Amino acid sequence: MVGVRVLTAVLVPDPDGGYVAHIAELPGAISQGDTVEEALANVREAAEAYLEDATPEEIAALDAHPVTAAIEVRVA
């Protein structure tokens, strides 16, 4: 059965250009792209490949989404 899950993509600008992207719920789903759109498309493919071999327990664990928040920190 095919289903759809909403996962958390995190994109970080790469100092050499483009973006590095990973899925917060899937530690091994990492990719990159020259643009935000390309990085998102690539990390979506990585997540789908990761989930092809996932166990039912691993898929059930996807319902526990990470909590994200912006915080301020002091920089010396």
C-alpha positions, 0 to 999 in steps of 0.5 A, a space after each residue: 500500500 502506498 501512502 504519503 507522509 509529511 517529513 521535515 526537510 532541513 536545508 543549510 546553505 553550503 559555503 561553496 554554493 547551493 544547499 545541503 538538505 536532510 530529513 530530520 526524521 530519517 538520519 540517512 536521507 541527505 542530499 544537496 542541490 544548487 537551488 532550494 528547489 533542486 535540493 528539495 527534489 533531491 532529498 525527497 528522492 533520498 527519503 523515498 529510497 531510504 523508505 523502500 527498505 524501511 520496516 513497519 516499525 520505522 515507518 510508524 516512527 515517522 509520526 513523531 515529528 521533531 520540534 523546531 524552533 528558532 533561538 537567539 544565542 550570544 556570539 562573542 
